[in-house]
Amino acid sequence: MLLLLGTLLVQGQEQTYQLSTHILDIAQGQPATGVTIRLEKWDSAAKAWTKLTEKQTDSNGRIKDLLPGNNNPGVYKLTFYTKGYFEKQQKTSFYPFIEVAFEIKDNSHYHVPITLSAFGYSTYRGN
C-alpha cells in the first residue's frame, strides 16, 4: 500500500524547469515555429562551452523545458539557428544564428525570449 502511494505521488509530481525561451517573428506578427535552439553551459576550467540540449520551438514559438530542476547556477548560452527558419519562407536574413549568453544566479525561473526579423533581433529577461 505504501509503495503504491509513493509511486502515485512521484507520478503526480510535475517536472520543473528553470529555463524557457520564446521567439516572436515581429515582421510576421506571429511565433517562429520549428527553430532549432541549442543550450550550452560555460565550463570556466576548460574555457569552453558544453552542449546540454538542442530542441525546436513548438507551434507557439516556445521551448518550456530547457533546464531541469531549479538549482542550476552558471553562465549559459542559447543559440537560435534562424537561417533555416527564414529559408523555409524563401527569405534571406542577415543573421544565420543568434547567440545569447546570460547568467543564472539563483533558483528562480529564467525566461529568455527574442523578438526577430530578417535583419534584426532583440532579447530581454522575461518571466
MOPAC internal coordinates of N, CA, C and O (Angstrom, degrees):
PM7 1SCF
backbone

  N    0.0000 0     0.00 0     0.00 0    0    0    0
  C    1.4507 1     0.00 0     0.00 0    1    0    0
  C    1.5241 1   110.83 1     0.00 0    2    1    0
  O    1.2310 1   120.42 1   132.43 1    3    2    1
  N    1.3463 1   116.80 1   -47.57 1    3    2    1
  C    1.4631 1   120.05 1   179.08 1    5    3    2
  C    1.5213 1   111.27 1   -63.93 1    6    5    3
  O    1.2310 1   120.22 1   142.71 1    7    6    5
  N    1.3375 1   117.19 1   -37.29 1    7    6    5
  C    1.4563 1   120.84 1   178.54 1    9    7    6
  C    1.5254 1   110.12 1   -63.65 1   10    9    7
  O    1.2310 1   120.17 1   137.00 1   11   10    9
  N    1.3080 1   117.27 1   -43.00 1   11   10    9
  C    1.4569 1   121.74 1   178.45 1   13   11   10
  C    1.5190 1   110.75 1   -63.59 1   14   13   11
  O    1.2310 1   119.92 1   136.70 1   15   14   13
  N    1.3120 1   117.77 1   -43.30 1   15   14   13
  C    1.4630 1   121.95 1   178.91 1   17   15   14
  C    1.5272 1   110.61 1   -63.13 1   18   17   15
  O    1.2310 1   120.30 1   136.59 1   19   18   17
  N    1.3314 1   117.04 1   -43.41 1   19   18   17
  C    1.4669 1   121.16 1   178.02 1   21   19   18
  C    1.5161 1   111.74 1   -62.67 1   22   21   19
  O    1.2310 1   120.53 1   139.17 1   23   22   21
  N    1.3401 1   116.60 1   -40.83 1   23   22   21
  C    1.4612 1   120.93 1   178.34 1   25   23   22
  C    1.5159 1   110.71 1   -63.81 1   26   25   23
  O    1.2310 1   120.02 1   137.44 1   27   26   25
  N    1.3182 1   117.57 1   -42.56 1   27   26   25
  C    1.4620 1   121.21 1   179.20 1   29   27   26
  C    1.5256 1   111.42 1   -64.88 1   30   29   27
  O    1.2310 1   120.05 1   141.79 1   31   30   29
  N    1.3217 1   117.50 1   -38.21 1   31   30   29
  C    1.4634 1   120.58 1   178.49 1   33   31   30
  C    1.5221 1   111.30 1   -65.41 1   34   33   31
  O    1.2310 1   120.42 1   138.16 1   35   34   33
  N    1.3270 1   116.81 1   -41.84 1   35   34   33
  C    1.4636 1   120.47 1   179.28 1   37   35   34
  C    1.5236 1   110.04 1   -65.93 1   38   37   35
  O    1.2310 1   120.18 1   137.42 1   39   38   37
  N    1.3403 1   117.26 1   -42.58 1   39   38   37
  C    1.4593 1   120.68 1   179.27 1   41   39   38
  C    1.5185 1   111.10 1   -65.14 1   42   41   39
  O    1.2310 1   120.02 1   148.57 1   43   42   41
  N    1.3152 1   117.56 1   -31.43 1   43   42   41
  C    1.4553 1   121.72 1  -178.39 1   45   43   42
  C    1.5166 1   113.82 1   -78.28 1   46   45   43
  O    1.2310 1   120.34 1   163.30 1   47   46   45
  N    1.3346 1   116.95 1   -16.70 1   47   46   45
  C    1.4621 1   119.80 1   179.90 1   49   47   46
  C    1.5214 1   109.58 1   -77.56 1   50   49   47
  O    1.2310 1   121.24 1   -49.10 1   51   50   49
  N    1.3097 1   115.23 1   130.90 1   51   50   49
  C    1.4498 1   120.69 1   179.64 1   53   51   50
  C    1.5202 1   109.45 1   -90.44 1   54   53   51
  O    1.2310 1   120.68 1   -43.40 1   55   54   53
  N    1.3283 1   116.31 1   136.60 1   55   54   53
  C    1.4675 1   121.53 1   177.65 1   57   55   54
  C    1.5257 1   109.18 1   -65.22 1   58   57   55
  O    1.2310 1   120.45 1   -45.08 1   59   58   57
  N    1.3198 1   116.75 1   134.92 1   59   58   57
  C    1.4582 1   120.68 1   176.65 1   61   59   58
  C    1.5219 1   109.26 1  -103.02 1   62   61   59
  O    1.2310 1   121.58 1   -29.52 1   63   62   61
  N    1.3118 1   114.58 1   150.48 1   63   62   61
  C    1.4585 1   121.70 1   179.34 1   65   63   62
  C    1.5151 1   108.67 1  -130.49 1   66   65   63
  O    1.2310 1   120.64 1   -42.61 1   67   66   65
  N    1.3229 1   116.39 1   137.39 1   67   66   65
  C    1.4569 1   121.16 1  -176.16 1   69   67   66
  C    1.5221 1   112.68 1   -88.56 1   70   69   67
  O    1.2310 1   119.97 1   165.26 1   71   70   69
  N    1.3288 1   117.66 1   -14.74 1   71   70   69
  C    1.4616 1   120.51 1  -173.99 1   73   71   70
  C    1.5169 1   111.31 1  -133.91 1   74   73   71
  O    1.2310 1   121.29 1   -43.86 1   75   74   73
  N    1.3282 1   115.14 1   136.14 1   75   74   73
  C    1.4598 1   121.94 1   173.78 1   77   75   74
  C    1.5196 1   108.81 1  -141.35 1   78   77   75
  O    1.2310 1   121.18 1   -13.57 1   79   78   77
  N    1.3305 1   115.35 1   166.43 1   79   78   77
  C    1.4623 1   120.45 1   178.33 1   81   79   78
  C    1.5186 1   109.76 1  -147.03 1   82   81   79
  O    1.2310 1   121.16 1   -10.53 1   83   82   81
  N    1.3177 1   115.39 1   169.47 1   83   82   81
  C    1.4613 1   122.19 1  -174.49 1   85   83   82
  C    1.5176 1   107.19 1  -158.30 1   86   85   83
  O    1.2310 1   119.91 1   -42.19 1   87   86   85
  N    1.3203 1   117.78 1   137.81 1   87   86   85
  C    1.4664 1   121.08 1   175.96 1   89   87   86
  C    1.5209 1   108.65 1  -121.86 1   90   89   87
  O    1.2310 1   120.96 1   -55.24 1   91   90   89
  N    1.3198 1   115.77 1   124.76 1   91   90   89
  C    1.4638 1   121.85 1   173.16 1   93   91   90
  C    1.5175 1   108.48 1  -111.97 1   94   93   91
  O    1.2310 1   120.87 1   -55.03 1   95   94   93
  N    1.3289 1   115.93 1   124.97 1   95   94   93
  C    1.4608 1   121.92 1   175.37 1   97   95   94
  C    1.5242 1   106.83 1   -84.69 1   98   97   95
  O    1.2310 1   120.36 1   -78.34 1   99   98   97
  N    1.3227 1   116.92 1   101.66 1   99   98   97
  C    1.4625 1   120.20 1  -173.85 1  101   99   98
  C    1.5243 1   112.30 1   -75.23 1  102  101   99
  O    1.2310 1   119.66 1   161.83 1  103  102  101
  N    1.3318 1   118.26 1   -18.17 1  103  102  101
  C    1.4645 1   120.42 1   175.87 1  105  103  102
  C    1.5263 1   110.33 1   -74.52 1  106  105  103
  O    1.2310 1   120.52 1   146.68 1  107  106  105
  N    1.3340 1   116.62 1   -33.32 1  107  106  105
  C    1.4672 1   121.71 1   179.64 1  109  107  106
  C    1.5246 1   112.61 1   -94.40 1  110  109  107
  O    1.2310 1   120.89 1   161.21 1  111  110  109
  N    1.3320 1   115.91 1   -18.79 1  111  110  109
  C    1.4556 1   119.94 1  -176.95 1  113  111  110
  C    1.5105 1   113.04 1    71.24 1  114  113  111
  O    1.2310 1   120.68 1  -144.99 1  115  114  113
  N    1.3440 1   116.31 1    35.01 1  115  114  113
  C    1.4621 1   120.09 1  -178.12 1  117  115  114
  C    1.5254 1   110.72 1  -152.78 1  118  117  115
  O    1.2310 1   120.46 1   -13.04 1  119  118  117
  N    1.3313 1   116.73 1   166.96 1  119  118  117
  C    1.4651 1   119.85 1   177.94 1  121  119  118
  C    1.5292 1   110.64 1   -65.89 1  122  121  119
  O    1.2310 1   120.61 1   -28.87 1  123  122  121
  N    1.3132 1   116.44 1   151.13 1  123  122  121
  C    1.4645 1   122.32 1   175.60 1  125  123  122
  C    1.5268 1   107.83 1   -93.76 1  126  125  123
  O    1.2310 1   120.49 1   -73.67 1  127  126  125
  N    1.3106 1   116.68 1   106.33 1  127  126  125
  C    1.4650 1   121.75 1  -177.00 1  129  127  126
  C    1.5252 1   111.00 1   -93.59 1  130  129  127
  O    1.2310 1   121.15 1   -29.57 1  131  130  129
  N    1.3198 1   115.40 1   150.43 1  131  130  129
  C    1.4543 1   121.49 1   174.36 1  133  131  130
  C    1.5150 1   115.57 1    72.90 1  134  133  131
  O    1.2310 1   119.80 1  -160.39 1  135  134  133
  N    1.3286 1   117.99 1    19.61 1  135  134  133
  C    1.4654 1   121.10 1   178.50 1  137  135  134
  C    1.5329 1   108.76 1   -86.94 1  138  137  135
  O    1.2310 1   120.66 1   -52.09 1  139  138  137
  N    1.3177 1   116.34 1   127.91 1  139  138  137
  C    1.4602 1   120.91 1   177.10 1  141  139  138
  C    1.5237 1   109.59 1   -77.50 1  142  141  139
  O    1.2310 1   121.30 1   -46.41 1  143  142  141
  N    1.3325 1   115.12 1   133.59 1  143  142  141
  C    1.4635 1   121.60 1   179.23 1  145  143  142
  C    1.5242 1   108.16 1  -130.33 1  146  145  143
  O    1.2310 1   121.22 1   -48.45 1  147  146  145
  N    1.3134 1   115.27 1   131.55 1  147  146  145
  C    1.4640 1   121.62 1   178.25 1  149  147  146
  C    1.5253 1   109.16 1  -108.20 1  150  149  147
  O    1.2310 1   120.70 1   -43.89 1  151  150  149
  N    1.3341 1   116.26 1   136.11 1  151  150  149
  C    1.4584 1   122.51 1   174.36 1  153  151  150
  C    1.5208 1   108.74 1  -108.41 1  154  153  151
  O    1.2310 1   121.07 1   -50.50 1  155  154  153
  N    1.3504 1   115.55 1   129.50 1  155  154  153
  C    1.4545 1   121.57 1   177.82 1  157  155  154
  C    1.5228 1   109.62 1  -131.07 1  158  157  155
  O    1.2310 1   121.05 1   -25.99 1  159  158  157
  N    1.3326 1   115.59 1   154.01 1  159  158  157
  C    1.4643 1   121.39 1   176.98 1  161  159  158
  C    1.5265 1   108.78 1  -118.38 1  162  161  159
  O    1.2310 1   121.02 1   -40.79 1  163  162  161
  N    1.3337 1   115.66 1   139.21 1  163  162  161
  C    1.4570 1   121.49 1   179.87 1  165  163  162
  C    1.5188 1   110.33 1   -77.92 1  166  165  163
  O    1.2310 1   120.98 1   -54.00 1  167  166  165
  N    1.3289 1   115.73 1   126.00 1  167  166  165
  C    1.4592 1   122.64 1   174.90 1  169  167  166
  C    1.5231 1   106.53 1  -100.99 1  170  169  167
  O    1.2310 1   120.46 1   -78.52 1  171  170  169
  N    1.3286 1   116.73 1   101.48 1  171  170  169
  C    1.4678 1   120.43 1  -174.30 1  173  171  170
  C    1.5300 1   112.19 1   -66.99 1  174  173  171
  O    1.2310 1   119.79 1   150.23 1  175  174  173
  N    1.3259 1   118.00 1   -29.77 1  175  174  173
  C    1.4658 1   120.30 1   179.13 1  177  175  174
  C    1.5285 1   110.78 1   -68.18 1  178  177  175
  O    1.2310 1   120.72 1   137.08 1  179  178  177
  N    1.3235 1   116.22 1   -42.92 1  179  178  177
  C    1.4680 1   120.90 1  -179.29 1  181  179  178
  C    1.5240 1   112.20 1   -88.04 1  182  181  179
  O    1.2310 1   120.76 1   168.87 1  183  182  181
  N    1.3331 1   116.16 1   -11.13 1  183  182  181
  C    1.4647 1   122.16 1  -175.42 1  185  183  182
  C    1.5303 1   110.69 1    53.03 1  186  185  183
  O    1.2310 1   121.81 1  -128.69 1  187  186  185
  N    1.3414 1   114.15 1    51.31 1  187  186  185
  C    1.4649 1   120.55 1  -177.43 1  189  187  186
  C    1.5259 1   109.74 1  -152.81 1  190  189  187
  O    1.2310 1   121.43 1   -22.78 1  191  190  189
  N    1.3258 1   114.87 1   157.22 1  191  190  189
  C    1.4599 1   121.52 1   176.09 1  193  191  190
  C    1.5196 1   109.35 1   -87.63 1  194  193  191
  O    1.2310 1   120.65 1   -39.19 1  195  194  193
  N    1.3367 1   116.35 1   140.81 1  195  194  193
  C    1.4562 1   122.93 1   175.61 1  197  195  194
  C    1.5224 1   108.37 1  -114.16 1  198  197  195
  O    1.2310 1   120.58 1   -55.90 1  199  198  197
  N    1.3296 1   116.51 1   124.10 1  199  198  197
  C    1.4639 1   120.72 1   179.33 1  201  199  198
  C    1.5241 1   109.81 1   -69.85 1  202  201  199
  O    1.2310 1   120.95 1   -49.13 1  203  202  201
  N    1.3459 1   115.79 1   130.87 1  203  202  201
  C    1.4642 1   121.38 1   177.37 1  205  203  202
  C    1.5179 1   111.78 1  -103.94 1  206  205  203
  O    1.2310 1   120.26 1   136.41 1  207  206  205
  N    1.3309 1   117.10 1   -43.59 1  207  206  205
  C    1.4581 1   120.88 1  -179.21 1  209  207  206
  C    1.5190 1   109.91 1  -163.02 1  210  209  207
  O    1.2310 1   121.57 1   -15.75 1  211  210  209
  N    1.3173 1   114.60 1   164.25 1  211  210  209
  C    1.4608 1   121.55 1   175.19 1  213  211  210
  C    1.5218 1   107.00 1  -144.14 1  214  213  211
  O    1.2310 1   120.53 1   -53.43 1  215  214  213
  N    1.3390 1   116.60 1   126.57 1  215  214  213
  C    1.4644 1   121.85 1  -175.60 1  217  215  214
  C    1.5184 1   109.80 1  -140.47 1  218  217  215
  O    1.2310 1   120.90 1    -8.08 1  219  218  217
  N    1.3443 1   115.88 1   171.92 1  219  218  217
  C    1.4640 1   121.44 1   176.52 1  221  219  218
  C    1.5189 1   110.34 1  -115.80 1  222  221  219
  O    1.2310 1   121.54 1   -33.03 1  223  222  221
  N    1.3382 1   114.66 1   146.97 1  223  222  221
  C    1.4608 1   119.32 1   177.68 1  225  223  222
  C    1.5254 1   110.08 1   -66.47 1  226  225  223
  O    1.2310 1   121.09 1   -32.75 1  227  226  225
  N    1.3271 1   115.52 1   147.25 1  227  226  225
  C    1.4620 1   121.66 1  -179.98 1  229  227  226
  C    1.5322 1   110.46 1   -83.89 1  230  229  227
  O    1.2310 1   120.36 1    10.24 1  231  230  229
  N    1.3188 1   116.92 1  -169.76 1  231  230  229
  C    1.4691 1   121.38 1  -177.33 1  233  231  230
  C    1.5213 1   112.97 1   -65.27 1  234  233  231
  O    1.2310 1   120.20 1   163.42 1  235  234  233
  N    1.3247 1   117.23 1   -16.58 1  235  234  233
  C    1.4682 1   121.40 1   175.60 1  237  235  234
  C    1.5247 1   112.02 1   -99.39 1  238  237  235
  O    1.2310 1   120.15 1  -170.62 1  239  238  237
  N    1.3367 1   117.33 1     9.38 1  239  238  237
  C    1.4565 1   121.52 1  -179.94 1  241  239  238
  C    1.5166 1   113.41 1    74.25 1  242  241  239
  O    1.2310 1   120.17 1  -159.89 1  243  242  241
  N    1.3292 1   117.29 1    20.11 1  243  242  241
  C    1.4665 1   121.38 1  -173.34 1  245  243  242
  C    1.5296 1   113.04 1  -115.84 1  246  245  243
  O    1.2310 1   121.94 1   -27.25 1  247  246  245
  N    1.3207 1   113.89 1   152.75 1  247  246  245
  C    1.4621 1   122.67 1   163.64 1  249  247  246
  C    1.5205 1   104.98 1  -130.67 1  250  249  247
  O    1.2310 1   120.96 1   -63.54 1  251  250  249
  N    1.3199 1   115.77 1   116.46 1  251  250  249
  C    1.4681 1   120.77 1  -173.42 1  253  251  250
  C    1.5244 1   113.48 1   -97.91 1  254  253  251
  O    1.2310 1   120.12 1   167.20 1  255  254  253
  N    1.3297 1   117.37 1   -12.80 1  255  254  253
  C    1.4671 1   120.55 1  -168.76 1  257  255  254
  C    1.5304 1   112.79 1  -125.26 1  258  257  255
  O    1.2310 1   120.76 1  -120.83 1  259  258  257
  N    1.3278 1   116.14 1    59.17 1  259  258  257
  C    1.4631 1   119.64 1  -176.17 1  261  259  258
  C    1.5239 1   114.67 1   -87.61 1  262  261  259
  O    1.2310 1   119.34 1   146.23 1  263  262  261
  N    1.2971 1   118.86 1   -33.77 1  263  262  261
  C    1.4682 1   120.55 1  -172.98 1  265  263  262
  C    1.5221 1   109.09 1  -138.09 1  266  265  263
  O    1.2310 1   119.78 1   -78.11 1  267  266  265
  N    1.3552 1   118.03 1   101.89 1  267  266  265
  C    1.4599 1   120.21 1  -176.01 1  269  267  266
  C    1.5247 1   113.30 1   -65.40 1  270  269  267
  O    1.2310 1   121.70 1   -30.04 1  271  270  269
  N    1.3288 1   114.36 1   149.96 1  271  270  269
  C    1.4603 1   120.99 1   178.89 1  273  271  270
  C    1.5085 1   111.69 1    85.65 1  274  273  271
  O    1.2310 1   120.76 1    13.91 1  275  274  273
  N    1.3291 1   116.15 1  -166.09 1  275  274  273
  C    1.4654 1   119.98 1   179.97 1  277  275  274
  C    1.5271 1   112.03 1  -144.54 1  278  277  275
  O    1.2310 1   120.36 1  -157.64 1  279  278  277
  N    1.3249 1   116.92 1    22.36 1  279  278  277
  C    1.4620 1   120.46 1   178.64 1  281  279  278
  C    1.5280 1   108.64 1  -134.85 1  282  281  279
  O    1.2310 1   121.25 1  -107.87 1  283  282  281
  N    1.3290 1   115.21 1    72.13 1  283  282  281
  C    1.4610 1   121.64 1  -173.65 1  285  283  282
  C    1.5260 1   112.02 1  -127.62 1  286  285  283
  O    1.2310 1   119.53 1  -121.70 1  287  286  285
  N    1.3350 1   118.50 1    58.30 1  287  286  285
  C    1.4620 1   118.50 1  -179.42 1  289  287  286
  C    1.5280 1   110.81 1   -63.06 1  290  289  287
  O    1.2310 1   121.23 1   -31.10 1  291  290  289
  N    1.3277 1   115.26 1   148.90 1  291  290  289
  C    1.4561 1   119.57 1   177.12 1  293  291  290
  C    1.5112 1   111.83 1   148.45 1  294  293  291
  O    1.2310 1   121.46 1    -1.14 1  295  294  293
  N    1.3157 1   114.81 1   178.86 1  295  294  293
  C    1.4620 1   122.37 1   177.22 1  297  295  294
  C    1.5235 1   107.61 1  -101.02 1  298  297  295
  O    1.2310 1   121.27 1   -50.54 1  299  298  297
  N    1.3245 1   115.17 1   129.46 1  299  298  297
  C    1.4580 1   122.46 1  -176.30 1  301  299  298
  C    1.5219 1   110.38 1  -125.84 1  302  301  299
  O    1.2310 1   121.72 1   -16.80 1  303  302  301
  N    1.3324 1   114.32 1   163.20 1  303  302  301
  C    1.4575 1   120.05 1   175.82 1  305  303  302
  C    1.5204 1   108.92 1  -139.52 1  306  305  303
  O    1.2310 1   120.81 1   -49.28 1  307  306  305
  N    1.3185 1   116.05 1   130.72 1  307  306  305
  C    1.4558 1   122.46 1   170.35 1  309  307  306
  C    1.5228 1   107.42 1  -102.62 1  310  309  307
  O    1.2310 1   120.71 1   -50.59 1  311  310  309
  N    1.3292 1   116.24 1   129.41 1  311  310  309
  C    1.4600 1   121.19 1   174.21 1  313  311  310
  C    1.5182 1   107.38 1  -112.05 1  314  313  311
  O    1.2310 1   121.02 1   -61.11 1  315  314  313
  N    1.3144 1   115.66 1   118.89 1  315  314  313
  C    1.4613 1   123.55 1  -179.90 1  317  315  314
  C    1.5313 1   107.24 1   -97.90 1  318  317  315
  O    1.2310 1   119.70 1   -67.61 1  319  318  317
  N    1.3261 1   118.17 1   112.39 1  319  318  317
  C    1.4670 1   122.08 1  -178.37 1  321  319  318
  C    1.5282 1   108.77 1   -87.30 1  322  321  319
  O    1.2310 1   121.00 1   -90.02 1  323  322  321
  N    1.3173 1   115.69 1    89.98 1  323  322  321
  C    1.4663 1   122.39 1  -169.61 1  325  323  322
  C    1.5252 1   114.22 1   -89.73 1  326  325  323
  O    1.2310 1   119.36 1   161.19 1  327  326  325
  N    1.3116 1   118.83 1   -18.81 1  327  326  325
  C    1.4666 1   120.95 1  -175.65 1  329  327  326
  C    1.5305 1   111.71 1   -57.31 1  330  329  327
  O    1.2310 1   120.33 1   131.67 1  331  330  329
  N    1.3215 1   116.98 1   -48.33 1  331  330  329
  C    1.4613 1   120.95 1  -179.66 1  333  331  330
  C    1.5184 1   112.73 1   -61.76 1  334  333  331
  O    1.2310 1   120.65 1   143.36 1  335  334  333
  N    1.3265 1   116.37 1   -36.64 1  335  334  333
  C    1.4670 1   121.13 1   178.05 1  337  335  334
  C    1.5231 1   110.32 1   -59.41 1  338  337  335
  O    1.2310 1   120.26 1   133.43 1  339  338  337
  N    1.3180 1   117.10 1   -46.57 1  339  338  337
  C    1.4671 1   120.37 1  -179.42 1  341  339  338
  C    1.5239 1   111.96 1   -73.41 1  342  341  339
  O    1.2310 1   119.85 1   145.17 1  343  342  341
  N    1.3290 1   117.89 1   -34.83 1  343  342  341
  C    1.4660 1   120.42 1   177.47 1  345  343  342
  C    1.5238 1   111.45 1   -61.38 1  346  345  343
  O    1.2310 1   119.94 1   142.91 1  347  346  345
  N    1.3310 1   117.72 1   -37.09 1  347  346  345
  C    1.4730 1   121.05 1   177.49 1  349  347  346
  C    1.5219 1   111.82 1   -61.90 1  350  349  347
  O    1.2310 1   120.59 1   155.75 1  351  350  349
  N    1.3227 1   116.48 1   -24.25 1  351  350  349
  C    1.4686 1   121.91 1   178.93 1  353  351  350
  C    1.5313 1   111.68 1   -97.05 1  354  353  351
  O    1.2310 1   120.32 1  -170.50 1  355  354  353
  N    1.3302 1   117.00 1     9.50 1  355  354  353
  C    1.4653 1   123.42 1  -175.26 1  357  355  354
  C    1.5314 1   111.49 1    54.75 1  358  357  355
  O    1.2310 1   120.95 1  -137.04 1  359  358  357
  N    1.3210 1   115.79 1    42.96 1  359  358  357
  C    1.4623 1   122.06 1   178.27 1  361  359  358
  C    1.5215 1   109.36 1  -122.95 1  362  361  359
  O    1.2310 1   121.31 1   -31.89 1  363  362  361
  N    1.3120 1   115.11 1   148.11 1  363  362  361
  C    1.4577 1   119.46 1   172.12 1  365  363  362
  C    1.5201 1   107.89 1   -94.37 1  366  365  363
  O    1.2310 1   121.31 1   -25.82 1  367  366  365
  N    1.3082 1   115.11 1   154.18 1  367  366  365
  C    1.4613 1   118.98 1   177.28 1  369  367  366
  C    1.5205 1   109.01 1  -137.65 1  370  369  367
  O    1.2310 1   121.02 1   -23.22 1  371  370  369
  N    1.2963 1   115.65 1   156.78 1  371  370  369
  C    1.4536 1   121.91 1  -179.29 1  373  371  370
  C    1.5229 1   111.63 1   -79.67 1  374  373  371
  O    1.2310 1   120.31 1   150.39 1  375  374  373
  N    1.3217 1   117.00 1   -29.61 1  375  374  373
  C    1.4616 1   122.26 1  -175.31 1  377  375  374
  C    1.5312 1   110.45 1  -108.85 1  378  377  375
  O    1.2310 1   119.22 1   -71.17 1  379  378  377
  N    1.3462 1   119.09 1   108.83 1  379  378  377
  C    1.4631 1   119.85 1   176.74 1  381  379  378
  C    1.5308 1   111.76 1   -69.47 1  382  381  379
  O    1.2310 1   120.76 1   153.14 1  383  382  381
  N    1.3195 1   116.15 1   -26.86 1  383  382  381
  C    1.4599 1   121.90 1   173.80 1  385  383  382
  C    1.5243 1   107.85 1  -155.44 1  386  385  383
  O    1.2310 1   121.48 1   -18.64 1  387  386  385
  N    1.3367 1   114.77 1   161.36 1  387  386  385
  C    1.4654 1   121.75 1  -179.92 1  389  387  386
  C    1.5227 1   107.24 1  -128.06 1  390  389  387
  O    1.2310 1   120.48 1   -51.85 1  391  390  389
  N    1.3211 1   116.69 1   128.15 1  391  390  389
  C    1.4590 1   121.36 1   177.58 1  393  391  390
  C    1.5237 1   109.52 1  -108.92 1  394  393  391
  O    1.2310 1   121.25 1   -49.68 1  395  394  393
  N    1.3327 1   115.21 1   130.32 1  395  394  393
  C    1.4613 1   121.27 1   178.33 1  397  395  394
  C    1.5284 1   107.73 1  -125.99 1  398  397  395
  O    1.2310 1   120.93 1   -67.63 1  399  398  397
  N    1.3207 1   115.83 1   112.37 1  399  398  397
  C    1.4685 1   121.03 1   177.67 1  401  399  398
  C    1.5252 1   108.99 1   -99.27 1  402  401  399
  O    1.2310 1   120.62 1   -35.72 1  403  402  401
  N    1.3287 1   116.42 1   144.28 1  403  402  401
  C    1.4679 1   121.79 1  -177.33 1  405  403  402
  C    1.5191 1   108.50 1  -157.20 1  406  405  403
  O    1.2310 1   121.07 1   -13.08 1  407  406  405
  N    1.3325 1   115.55 1   166.92 1  407  406  405
  C    1.4606 1   120.36 1  -178.54 1  409  407  406
  C    1.5180 1   111.14 1  -121.84 1  410  409  407
  O    1.2310 1   120.87 1   -50.42 1  411  410  409
  N    1.3184 1   115.95 1   129.58 1  411  410  409
  C    1.4603 1   122.43 1   173.23 1  413  411  410
  C    1.5217 1   107.00 1   -94.37 1  414  413  411
  O    1.2310 1   120.97 1   -58.02 1  415  414  413
  N    1.3352 1   115.75 1   121.98 1  415  414  413
  C    1.4671 1   120.51 1  -174.74 1  417  415  414
  C    1.5204 1   113.99 1  -114.96 1  418  417  415
  O    1.2310 1   120.00 1   166.34 1  419  418  417
  N    1.3257 1   117.61 1   -13.66 1  419  418  417
  C    1.4633 1   119.61 1  -176.51 1  421  419  418
  C    1.5241 1   109.48 1  -143.57 1  422  421  419
  O    1.2310 1   120.71 1    10.65 1  423  422  421
  N    1.3300 1   116.24 1  -169.35 1  423  422  421
  C    1.4625 1   121.36 1  -175.41 1  425  423  422
  C    1.5195 1   114.32 1   -91.80 1  426  425  423
  O    1.2310 1   119.66 1  -174.28 1  427  426  425
  N    1.3260 1   118.25 1     5.72 1  427  426  425
  C    1.4632 1   119.92 1  -178.26 1  429  427  426
  C    1.5267 1   110.93 1   -76.52 1  430  429  427
  O    1.2310 1   121.24 1   -11.43 1  431  430  429
  N    1.3242 1   115.23 1   168.57 1  431  430  429
  C    1.4666 1   121.08 1   178.11 1  433  431  430
  C    1.5259 1   109.54 1   -79.35 1  434  433  431
  O    1.2310 1   120.83 1   -41.36 1  435  434  433
  N    1.3139 1   116.02 1   138.64 1  435  434  433
  C    1.4628 1   122.46 1   177.86 1  437  435  434
  C    1.5250 1   108.83 1  -116.03 1  438  437  435
  O    1.2310 1   121.11 1   -54.03 1  439  438  437
  N    1.3297 1   115.48 1   125.97 1  439  438  437
  C    1.4630 1   121.91 1   176.73 1  441  439  438
  C    1.5214 1   106.59 1  -118.78 1  442  441  439
  O    1.2310 1   120.43 1   -58.93 1  443  442  441
  N    1.3337 1   116.78 1   121.07 1  443  442  441
  C    1.4660 1   121.85 1  -175.20 1  445  443  442
  C    1.5284 1   108.63 1  -121.08 1  446  445  443
  O    1.2310 1   120.26 1   -92.56 1  447  446  445
  N    1.3352 1   117.10 1    87.44 1  447  446  445
  C    1.4559 1   120.68 1  -179.48 1  449  447  446
  C    1.5293 1   112.15 1   -91.38 1  450  449  447
  O    1.2310 1   121.14 1   -17.35 1  451  450  449
  N    1.3314 1   115.42 1   162.65 1  451  450  449
  C    1.4602 1   120.33 1   168.44 1  453  451  450
  C    1.5210 1   108.83 1  -130.17 1  454  453  451
  O    1.2310 1   121.54 1   -32.77 1  455  454  453
  N    1.3183 1   114.66 1   147.23 1  455  454  453
  C    1.4578 1   121.42 1   166.16 1  457  455  454
  C    1.5169 1   105.16 1  -103.64 1  458  457  455
  O    1.2310 1   120.67 1   -38.79 1  459  458  457
  N    1.3274 1   116.32 1   141.21 1  459  458  457
  C    1.4482 1   120.73 1  -164.58 1  461  459  458
  C    1.5162 1   111.63 1  -138.56 1  462  461  459
  O    1.2310 1   120.79 1   -36.91 1  463  462  461
  N    1.3176 1   116.10 1   143.09 1  463  462  461
  C    1.4624 1   123.06 1   164.12 1  465  463  462
  C    1.5238 1   105.85 1  -139.91 1  466  465  463
  O    1.2310 1   119.80 1    -3.21 1  467  466  465
  N    1.3153 1   117.98 1   176.79 1  467  466  465
  C    1.4624 1   120.84 1  -176.74 1  469  467  466
  C    1.5275 1   112.60 1   -64.25 1  470  469  467
  O    1.2310 1   120.21 1   156.18 1  471  470  469
  N    1.3285 1   117.21 1   -23.82 1  471  470  469
  C    1.4603 1   119.67 1  -175.08 1  473  471  470
  C    1.5262 1   113.98 1  -126.66 1  474  473  471
  O    1.2310 1   120.32 1  -161.81 1  475  474  473
  N    1.3267 1   116.99 1    18.19 1  475  474  473
  C    1.4512 1   119.30 1   177.69 1  477  475  474
  C    1.5158 1   111.11 1  -170.57 1  478  477  475
  O    1.2310 1   121.21 1   -17.23 1  479  478  477
  N    1.3177 1   115.29 1   162.77 1  479  478  477
  C    1.4621 1   121.23 1   176.01 1  481  479  478
  C    1.5180 1   109.26 1  -156.84 1  482  481  479
  O    1.2310 1   121.48 1   -17.04 1  483  482  481
  N    1.3253 1   114.78 1   162.96 1  483  482  481
  C    1.4527 1   122.03 1   176.46 1  485  483  482
  C    1.5214 1   107.70 1  -143.86 1  486  485  483
  O    1.2310 1   120.72 1   -29.42 1  487  486  485
  N    1.3156 1   116.23 1   150.58 1  487  486  485
  C    1.4575 1   120.71 1   177.61 1  489  487  486
  C    1.5252 1   109.36 1  -138.79 1  490  489  487
  O    1.2310 1   120.93 1   -19.12 1  491  490  489
  N    1.3083 1   115.82 1   160.88 1  491  490  489
  C    1.4592 1   121.86 1  -179.20 1  493  491  490
  C    1.5201 1   107.46 1  -162.86 1  494  493  491
  O    1.2310 1   120.22 1   -12.05 1  495  494  493
  N    1.3136 1   117.19 1   167.95 1  495  494  493
  C    1.4566 1   119.88 1   173.02 1  497  495  494
  C    1.5179 1   108.05 1   -89.63 1  498  497  495
  O    1.2310 1   121.16 1   -66.40 1  499  498  497
  N    1.2969 1   115.39 1   113.60 1  499  498  497
  C    1.4610 1   121.08 1   178.60 1  501  499  498
  C    1.5109 1   110.72 1   -92.72 1  502  501  499
  O    1.2310 1   120.99 1    16.84 1  503  502  501
  N    1.3395 1   115.71 1  -163.16 1  503  502  501
  C    1.4599 1   119.64 1   176.36 1  505  503  502
  C    1.4955 1   111.14 1  -140.86 1  506  505  503
  O    1.2310 1   120.10 1   180.00 1  507  506  505

